[in-house]
Amino acid sequence: MYAIVDSGGKQYKVQEGEILRVEKLAGEVGDDVSFDKILMFSDGENVNIGTPLLEDVAVSGHIVEQGKAKKIIVFKYKRRKRYRRKQGHRQQFTAIKIDSIKN
């Protein structure tokens, strides 16, 4: 059984028991989270596709971790013009453990 949810402008395939890293959500570790934008649901035999969303499916979980991803380097360079800019960035994320998918 799995579902496809929309969070932070991205789509994720989720199953019960897995840990999902999404864009930063408000909340503390241990808080409950529910996804309201469910795009698709499959129970193994039947597939339900929303137009655009499914109303009767609920996906819930709880926050496991609030953190930052590894640093990436943003380097801008123009040859022969003495132009160089170096900047680092660490994207914040929320790790969510999926507890249940209810149809």
TAGI-V257938 format. One record per helix or strand. SS is the DSSP state (H for helix, E for strand). FROM is the first residue (numbers start at 0). LEN is the number of residues. If there is no record, write none. Layout:
BEGIN
ss | from | len
SS | FROM | LEN
SS | FROM | LEN
END
This chain:
BEGIN
ss | from | len
E | 1 | 6
E | 9 | 6
E | 18 | 5
E | 31 | 4
E | 37 | 5
E | 46 | 8
E | 57 | 11
E | 71 | 7
E | 82 | 7
E | 91 | 11
END
